[in-house]
Amino acid sequence: MFKKIMDFFKNNKSIQKPQPLNKKVPSSIRDNSKSIRKGELGEYKINIQLDQLPKDCKYLSDLLVSNSKSRTGYSQIDHLVISPYGLFVIETKNYSGEIKGKRDDKNWFVNNKFKMFNPLRQNYGHVKAIENITQSYKKLNFISMISFTMRCRFSIDPELRKISSNELIVYDVELSEFIGRKLIRLAVEYPEPFLNNEDIIHIYNLLVKANIVDLKIRVEHVEKASGKKGDRESLG
């Protein structure tokens, strides 16, 4: 396994195509706003990054799962990577400017002006929702990752950029690099992986089964999550 991870940095020719899942809102009812086009481009860029992961990793995008702790009753996970050494739960952000905040702050700020709910707290809720689905696996390792575009600059806790942390703030273009480095570190720390290929496939199938594809539920979730200004990032 360690050799496979090392080969990840030498040769990224093994490309794994993701399992297609329903989009948040189908194109037939989307508007043509600039923000949505940017969102779709951002998702495409992330998928390109995740396509470069070692072939024994599997990933899913745009999962909507039940979460009784969320105000909407659901959590929407942008991307999730299942690897032999843990699950990477990825939240993507499309901001521009200085991102400022500490790990334990309730809110972070964009350009010292606009308030956003601490994305690590938001993603913690996502991690717990996935943990509930995969609870039959008692020793799962979860890594929370928040991905920002290159239009941002970080003024955050330095620890959140260190590969030793299980909470990481990264740029979208370095996502696969950080995951690869984290896998190498975990392979050194743990000689035996937590999950074999059969486990990875089983967890993948569990998550596909848990994913809510009902369009009405998805639209209602987006509407509820967008309805409370200033705290919308905390809702799912």
PAFINU-910932 format. One record per residue: x, y, z of N, C-alpha, C, O in turn. Coordinates in steps of 0.02 Angstrom, whole numbers, padded with zeros to 5 digits, always signed. Layout:
// residues N
XYZXYZXYZXYZ;...
***
This chain:
// residues 236
+00041-00060+00000+00000+00000+00000+00043+00063+00000+00029+00111-00036;+00097+00063+00040+00140+00122+00044+00171+00136-00023+00176+00194-00044;+00193+00082-00058+00223+00091-00125+00172+00121-00173+00189+00164-00214;+00109+00099-00168+00057+00126-00212+00048+00200-00201+00039+00238-00249;+00050+00221-00138+00041+00292-00124+00100+00332-00150+00092+00386-00178;+00161+00304-00142+00220+00339-00168+00217+00345-00244+00236+00396-00272;+00191+00293-00276+00185+00295-00349+00137+00350-00372+00141+00374-00428;+00091+00369-00326+00044+00423-00341+00080+00486-00362+00056+00522-00407;+00137+00502-00330+00173+00563-00345+00217+00555-00408+00235+00604-00440;+00234+00492-00425+00277+00480-00483+00238+00475-00548+00262+00494-00601;+00178+00447-00542+00140+00433-00602+00065+00437-00588+00038+00396-00551;+00032+00486-00616-00039+00495-00604-00081+00472-00663-00133+00502-00679;-00060+00420-00697-00094+00397-00756-00156+00355-00741-00199+00347-00784;-00160+00329-00680-00219+00289-00662-00277+00335-00645-00277+00367-00593;-00325+00338-00689-00382+00384-00680-00444+00344-00663-00462+00296-00698;-00478+00363-00609-00540+00331-00589-00598+00378-00600-00598+00434-00573;-00646+00357-00638-00704+00399-00651-00753+00392-00594-00765+00337-00569;-00783+00448-00572-00829+00445-00515-00896+00414-00534-00916+00415-00592;-00929+00387-00484-00998+00364-00493-01043+00425-00501-01047+00466-00455;-01077+00431-00557-01120+00490-00566-01177+00490-00517-01211+00440-00508;-01188+00547-00485-01244+00556-00439-01285+00615-00462-01260+00657-00500;-01347+00619-00440-01389+00675-00458-01359+00741-00436-01330+00745-00381;-01365+00791-00477-01343+00858-00458-01392+00888-00408-01448+00863-00400;-01371+00942-00375-01414+00973-00325-01480+00996-00358-01534+00984-00330;-01475+01027-00416-01535+01049-00453-01521+01036-00526-01470+01061-00551;-01562+00999-00562-01548+00984-00633-01548+01047-00675-01578+01098-00657;-01514+01042-00732-01505+01101-00775-01571+01129-00800-01576+01189-00815;-01622+01087-00804-01686+01110-00830-01719+01162-00786-01761+01201-00809;-01702+01162-00720-01734+01211-00676-01683+01260-00646-01700+01301-00603;-01621+01256-00670-01572+01304-00647-01579+01369-00684-01603+01371-00741;-01559+01424-00652-01555+01485-00690-01485+01489-00721-01444+01444-00711;-01473+01541-00758-01409+01547-00792-01364+01597-00758-01325+01632-00791;-01370+01601-00693-01331+01652-00656-01257+01637-00658-01236+01580-00667;-01219+01689-00651-01146+01684-00652-01122+01641-00594-01074+01603-00601;-01154+01648-00535-01132+01611-00477-01139+01536-00486-01096+01498-00464;-01193+01514-00519-01203+01442-00530-01152+01416-00580-01127+01360-00572;-01137+01455-00631-01086+01433-00679-01018+01426-00644-00981+01380-00659;-01004+01472-00599-00941+01467-00561-00941+01405-00517-00890+01371-00511;-01000+01390-00487-01004+01331-00444-00992+01267-00483-00958+01222-00459;-01020+01263-00543-01012+01204-00585-00939+01197-00607-00912+01141-00608;-00907+01253-00623-00837+01251-00642-00794+01228-00583-00747+01190-00592;-00811+01253-00523-00773+01233-00464-00779+01159-00450-00729+01127-00433;-00840+01132-00458-00850+01060-00448-00810+01020-00499-00781+00969-00482;-00809+01043-00560-00771+01009-00613-00696+01009-00596-00663+00958-00605;-00671+01065-00571-00600+01069-00553-00583+01021-00496-00530+00989-00497;-00628+01014-00448-00617+00968-00393-00617+00896-00418-00575+00856-00399;-00664+00880-00462-00667+00812-00489-00604+00794-00527-00582+00737-00526;-00575+00842-00562-00511+00830-00596-00458+00812-00546-00418+00767-00557;-00457+00848-00490-00409+00833-00437-00419+00762-00409-00372+00725-00401;-00481+00745-00396-00496+00680-00366-00484+00623-00415-00471+00566-00394;-00490+00636-00479-00475+00585-00530-00401+00562-00526-00384+00508-00550;-00359+00603-00496-00287+00588-00494-00266+00546-00433-00207+00530-00426;-00314+00529-00391-00297+00491-00331-00278+00419-00348-00296+00395-00402;-00243+00384-00303-00226+00313-00315-00289+00273-00330-00343+00288-00305;-00282+00222-00372-00341+00185-00395-00375+00145-00341-00431+00122-00350;-00342+00134-00283-00376+00099-00228-00417+00147-00185-00444+00127-00133;-00422+00210-00206-00467+00258-00174-00530+00264-00218-00527+00258-00279;-00587+00274-00186-00649+00288-00222-00678+00353-00196-00668+00371-00137;-00713+00389-00238-00743+00451-00214-00813+00460-00241-00833+00432-00292;-00851+00501-00205-00919+00520-00222-00926+00596-00217-00891+00627-00177;-00969+00624-00257-00981+00696-00256-01055+00710-00247-01098+00673-00270;-01070+00765-00213-01138+00790-00204-01183+00739-00170-01233+00717-00199;-01165+00720-00110-01206+00674-00070-01255+00714-00027-01235+00763+00005;-01316+00694-00027-01366+00722+00019-01389+00665+00064-01419+00616+00040;-01375+00671+00130-01392+00617+00176-01431+00645+00235-01427+00705+00250;-01467+00602+00268-01506+00624+00327-01460+00644+00384-01408+00614+00395;-01480+00697+00419-01442+00720+00477-01491+00754+00525-01512+00811+00513;-01511+00719+00577-01561+00746+00624-01536+00807+00662-01576+00844+00690;-01470+00818+00662-01442+00876+00698-01442+00940+00657-01432+00994+00683;-01454+00933+00592-01456+00991+00547-01525+01022+00548-01575+00987+00554;-01529+01088+00541-01594+01123+00541-01637+01100+00482-01699+01100+00488;-01606+01082+00427-01645+01059+00369-01662+00985+00373-01704+00961+00336;-01629+00949+00418-01639+00877+00423-01592+00837+00379-01596+00775+00377;-01548+00872+00343-01502+00839+00297-01434+00872+00299-01426+00929+00322;-01384+00836+00274-01318+00864+00262-01299+00852+00189-01309+00798+00162;-01272+00903+00158-01250+00897+00089-01174+00899+00087-01143+00951+00104;-01144+00844+00068-01071+00837+00067-01047+00847-00005-01069+00812-00050;-01002+00894-00014-00979+00910-00082-00942+00851-00113-00957+00830-00169;-00893+00826-00077-00852+00770-00102-00830+00727-00044-00820+00752+00012;-00823+00662-00056-00800+00616-00004-00755+00563-00036-00774+00530-00084;-00695+00556-00008-00647+00507-00033-00641+00451+00018-00631+00463+00078;-00647+00389-00006-00638+00330+00036-00571+00299+00019-00560+00278-00038;-00526+00298+00067-00459+00270+00057-00446+00215+00108-00483+00209+00156;-00394+00175+00098-00378+00123+00146-00362+00150+00216-00368+00113+00265;-00343+00214+00221-00322+00242+00285-00372+00292+00314-00359+00322+00365;-00429+00301+00282-00478+00346+00310-00522+00377+00258-00512+00369+00198;-00572+00415+00282-00619+00449+00239-00605+00524+00241-00601+00554+00295;-00598+00553+00182-00586+00625+00176-00653+00658+00158-00681+00645+00105;-00678+00699+00204-00741+00734+00194-00725+00805+00172-00694+00843+00210;-00746+00824+00112-00722+00886+00081-00779+00935+00070-00830+00919+00039;-00770+00994+00097-00817+01050+00088-00783+01102+00043-00726+01122+00058;-00816+01124-00010-00786+01173-00055-00817+01241-00044-00877+01247-00030;-00776+01293-00051-00798+01362-00041-00777+01403-00101-00723+01395-00128;-00822+01448-00121-00810+01489-00180-00807+01563-00161-00850+01602-00182;-00757+01581-00121-00749+01650-00099-00689+01682-00133-00648+01648-00164;-00684+01747-00126-00628+01784-00154-00603+01834-00102-00643+01873-00075;-00538+01833-00087-00509+01880-00039-00477+01845+00020-00464+01785+00017;-00464+01883+00073-00431+01855+00132-00480+01815+00174-00533+01840+00192;-00461+01754+00190-00501+01711+00233-00468+01711+00302-00411+01689+00310;-00505+01736+00352-00475+01746+00418-00517+01710+00471-00578+01718+00474;-00483+01671+00514-00518+01637+00568-00474+01586+00602-00423+01564+00575;-00495+01567+00662-00459+01516+00701-00501+01454+00706-00562+01455+00695;-00468+01399+00722-00501+01334+00724-00565+01335+00766-00615+01305+00747;-00563+01368+00824-00619+01365+00871-00667+01424+00866-00715+01428+00904;-00655+01471+00820-00701+01527+00812-00768+01503+00784-00770+01457+00743;-00821+01534+00807-00887+01516+00779-00893+01540+00707-00919+01505+00664;-00868+01600+00695-00872+01629+00628-00803+01648+00602-00759+01667+00641;-00795+01643+00537-00736+01668+00503-00757+01729+00462-00816+01743+00455;-00707+01764+00435-00723+01824+00397-00688+01824+00329-00634+01796+00321;-00721+01855+00282-00693+01864+00215-00678+01938+00207-00722+01980+00210;-00614+01953+00197-00591+02023+00190-00609+02065+00251-00621+02125+00245;-00611+02034+00310-00628+02069+00372-00696+02104+00368-00709+02151+00405;-00738+02081+00324-00800+02116+00310-00861+02070+00312-00910+02084+00347;-00857+02016+00275-00914+01970+00270-00905+01911+00316-00851+01880+00317;-00957+01895+00353-00953+01841+00402-00974+01775+00370-01023+01773+00331;-00938+01722+00385-00957+01655+00363-00952+01608+00423-00908+01616+00465;-00997+01560+00427-00994+01510+00480-00930+01470+00472-00911+01450+00417;-00895+01458+00528-00833+01421+00527-00842+01357+00486-00880+01313+00506;-00807+01351+00429-00818+01292+00386-00797+01226+00418-00822+01173+00399;-00751+01229+00466-00732+01168+00501-00789+01143+00545-00800+01082+00550;-00826+01189+00576-00885+01170+00615-00939+01141+00570-00971+01092+00586;-00948+01174+00513-00997+01150+00465-00979+01079+00442-01022+01035+00440;-00916+01069+00426-00895+01003+00400-00895+00950+00455-00901+00891+00441;-00888+00972+00518-00893+00925+00573-00962+00891+00573-00968+00831+00585;-01014+00931+00558-01081+00903+00553-01086+00852+00496-01121+00802+00502;-01051+00866+00441-01050+00819+00385-01015+00754+00405-01037+00700+00389;-00959+00761+00441-00921+00703+00464-00965+00659+00508-00966+00598+00501;-01002+00690+00554-01045+00652+00600-01101+00617+00562-01120+00561+00580;-01127+00648+00509-01179+00617+00469-01152+00555+00434-01186+00503+00431;-01091+00560+00406-01060+00503+00373-01042+00449+00424-01048+00390+00411;-01019+00471+00482-01001+00424+00536-01062+00382+00556-01055+00323+00571;-01120+00413+00556-01181+00378+00574-01198+00323+00523-01223+00270+00541;-01186+00338+00459-01200+00289+00406-01150+00231+00409-01168+00174+00393;-01088+00245+00428-01035+00194+00427-01019+00168+00497-00963+00145+00509;-01067+00172+00542-01053+00156+00612-01033+00083+00624-01006+00067+00677;-01046+00039+00577-01024-00031+00585-00949-00038+00582-00921-00089+00602;-00914+00014+00556-00841+00015+00555-00817+00057+00614-00822+00118+00614;-00792+00023+00665-00777+00056+00729-00713+00097+00729-00705+00142+00770;-00667+00083+00683-00601+00116+00685-00589+00161+00625-00533+00169+00602;-00641+00189+00599-00633+00233+00541-00598+00298+00561-00610+00326+00614;-00555+00321+00517-00519+00383+00526-00549+00435+00479-00554+00423+00419;-00568+00493+00506-00599+00545+00465-00552+00606+00460-00525+00628+00510;-00544+00631+00399-00504+00692+00388-00550+00744+00357-00579+00732+00304;-00557+00800+00390-00599+00854+00366-00557+00902+00324-00506+00927+00347;-00580+00916+00263-00543+00961+00219-00590+01015+00192-00645+01001+00170;-00566+01077+00195-00602+01134+00167-00561+01160+00108-00503+01179+00116;-00592+01161+00050-00557+01181-00011-00581+01250-00034-00641+01261-00044;-00533+01296-00042-00547+01364-00067-00515+01373-00135-00468+01338-00154;-00541+01421-00173-00511+01437-00238-00447+01477-00228-00433+01503-00174;-00409+01482-00282-00347+01520-00280-00359+01595-00277-00311+01634-00272;-00422+01616-00279-00437+01687-00272-00433+01709-00199-00440+01768-00183;-00420+01660-00155-00416+01675-00083-00344+01676-00058-00299+01651-00091;-00335+01706+00000-00272+01700+00037-00291+01687+00109-00342+01712+00134;-00250+01647+00143-00268+01623+00209-00235+01662+00265-00174+01674+00265;-00275+01681+00314-00251+01708+00378-00284+01664+00432-00332+01685+00466;-00258+01604+00439-00290+01554+00482-00237+01522+00527-00178+01538+00522;-00259+01478+00572-00212+01441+00614-00163+01403+00569-00185+01366+00526;-00097+01413+00579-00048+01377+00537-00056+01301+00540-00040+01267+00491;-00080+01276+00596-00089+01203+00604-00137+01175+00551-00132+01116+00534;-00182+01216+00527-00231+01192+00479-00202+01183+00409-00237+01160+00364;-00139+01201+00401-00104+01190+00338-00052+01135+00344-00017+01119+00296;-00046+01106+00404+00004+01054+00415-00026+00985+00404-00082+00972+00425;+00011+00942+00370-00014+00877+00351-00027+00832+00411-00060+00780+00405;-00001+00850+00469-00012+00811+00530-00083+00819+00557-00107+00778+00596;-00117+00872+00536-00184+00887+00561-00237+00845+00525-00229+00828+00466;-00290+00828+00560-00348+00795+00529-00401+00845+00508-00456+00826+00487;-00384+00910+00514-00426+00964+00488-00380+01007+00445-00333+01037+00469;-00395+01010+00380-00350+01042+00333-00386+01095+00291-00442+01084+00267;-00353+01151+00283-00377+01204+00238-00330+01205+00178-00270+01214+00185;-00359+01197+00118-00317+01190+00058-00346+01232+00001-00404+01254+00004;-00305+01242-00050-00330+01270-00113-00353+01213-00158-00327+01157-00154;-00402+01227-00200-00430+01174-00242-00377+01141-00286-00382+01081-00299;-00328+01179-00309-00278+01151-00355-00228+01106-00320-00190+01071-00353;-00227+01105-00253-00180+01064-00217-00215+01008-00178-00185+00976-00135;-00278+00997-00193-00317+00948-00155-00288+00878-00160-00278+00846-00109;-00275+00855-00221-00248+00787-00228-00178+00781-00197-00161+00728-00170;-00140+00835-00200-00073+00834-00169-00079+00824-00093-00043+00783-00064;-00123+00862-00062-00131+00857+00011-00158+00788+00031-00135+00760+00081;-00205+00762-00006-00231+00696+00009-00175+00644+00002-00168+00600+00045;-00136+00649-00051-00080+00603-00061-00030+00606-00005-00006+00554+00020;-00012+00666+00016+00036+00674+00070+00008+00647+00136+00044+00617+00176;-00057+00659+00146-00088+00634+00207-00089+00557+00207-00078+00526+00259;-00101+00527+00150-00101+00454+00146-00031+00426+00160-00025+00375+00194;+00020+00459+00136+00089+00437+00150+00103+00440+00224+00132+00393+00253;+00082+00494+00256+00094+00501+00329+00056+00446+00367+00084+00416+00413;-00006+00434+00349-00046+00383+00383-00017+00313+00372-00018+00271+00417;+00010+00301+00312+00041+00236+00297+00103+00224+00340+00119+00168+00357;+00138+00278+00356+00197+00272+00400+00175+00261+00472+00204+00221+00508;+00123+00296+00494+00099+00291+00562+00065+00224+00576+00070+00196+00631;+00030+00198+00525-00008+00136+00534+00014+00085+00481-00007+00090+00423;+00056+00037+00500+00081-00012+00451+00025-00050+00415+00033-00069+00357;-00031-00061+00450-00087-00096+00419-00143-00046+00405-00163-00008+00450;-00170-00045+00344-00225+00001+00329-00288-00018+00368-00296-00075+00389;-00331+00031+00379-00393+00020+00415-00444-00018+00373-00485-00056+00399;-00441-00008+00307-00491-00037+00262-00457-00075+00205-00408-00052+00177;-00484-00133+00189-00461-00168+00129-00507-00150+00071-00555-00112+00080;-00493-00178+00013-00532-00159-00046-00606-00177-00039-00649-00140-00062;-00620-00233-00007-00689-00253+00004-00726-00204+00050-00784-00188+00038;-00690-00180+00102-00719-00131+00147-00735-00066+00110-00788-00036+00118;-00688-00045+00068-00696+00018+00031-00758+00014-00014-00797+00061-00018;-00765-00042-00049-00823-00051-00093-00888-00052-00052-00938-00025-00073;-00885-00086+00006-00945-00090+00048-00966-00021+00073-01025-00004+00071;-00918+00019+00096-00933+00087+00120-00959+00130+00062-01006+00168+00070;-00928+00123+00005-00950+00159-00055-01023+00144-00069-01063+00189-00082;-01041+00080-00068-01110+00060-00082-01158+00084-00028-01215+00101-00042;-01135+00084+00035-01177+00110+00090-01194+00183+00077-01251+00204+00087;-01145+00221+00055-01155+00293+00044-01198+00306-00017-01240+00351-00017;-01189+00266-00070-01231+00273-00129-01304+00259-00110-01349+00294-00133;-01314+00207-00068-01382+00190-00046-01412+00245-00003-01472+00258-00006;-01370+00276+00039-01394+00328+00084-01407+00395+00049-01444+00437+00074;-01376+00404-00009-01383+00466-00046-01456+00478-00067-01487+00434-00097;-01481+00536-00052-01551+00553-00068-01553+00586-00136-01524+00639-00147;-01587+00554-00183-01590+00579-00251-01657+00611-00268-01665+00640-00322;-01704+00608-00221-01769+00637-00232-01762+00712-00245-01738+00749-00202;-01783+00735-00304-01773+00804-00324-01809+00853-00277-01783+00906-00261;-01870+00835-00256-01908+00879-00213-01872+00891-00147-01869+00948-00123;-01846+00838-00118-01809+00844-00054-01747+00887-00064-01732+00930-00022;-01712+00877-00118-01651+00915-00131-01667+00989-00139-01631+01032-00112;-01719+01005-00176-01737+01075-00186-01758+01107-00120-01738+01163-00105;-01797+01071-00081-01819+01096-00015-01759+01108+00030-01757+01158+00067;-01711+01063+00029-01651+01072+00070-01613+01135+00051-01593+01175+00094;-01603+01145-00014-01568+01205-00038-01605+01268-00018-01575+01317+00003;-01671+01267-00025-01711+01326-00007-01707+01342+00067-01699+01400+00086;-01711+01291+00109-01706+01301+00182-01636+01325+00201-01628+01369+00243;-01586+01295+00171-01517+01312+00187-01500+01383+00164-01455+01414+00192;-01535+01407+00115-01521+01474+00088-01565+01528+00120-01558+01587+00104;-01610+01508+00163-01660+01555+00188-01640+01597+00246-01676+01645+00263;-01584+01581+00278-01564+01618+00338-01497+01652+00327-01445+01620+00335;-01498+01714+00308-01437+01751+00293-01391+01754+00353-01413+01761+00410;-01326+01748+00339-01275+01755+00391-01260+01690+00426-01206+01682+00455;-01307+01642+00423-01294+01578+00456-01307+01520+00409-01311+01462+00431;-01313+01534+00346-01333+01483+00298-01282+01427+00294-01300+01370+00281;-01216+01443+00304-01165+01392+00298-01170+01339+00353-01140+01286+00346;-01206+01352+00406-01209+01306+00461-01265+01255+00453-01272+01209+00495;-01304+01261+00401-01366+01223+00399-01360+01155+00367-01404+01114+00376;-01309+01142+00331-01306+01076+00300-01241+01065+00265-01230+01012+00236;
***
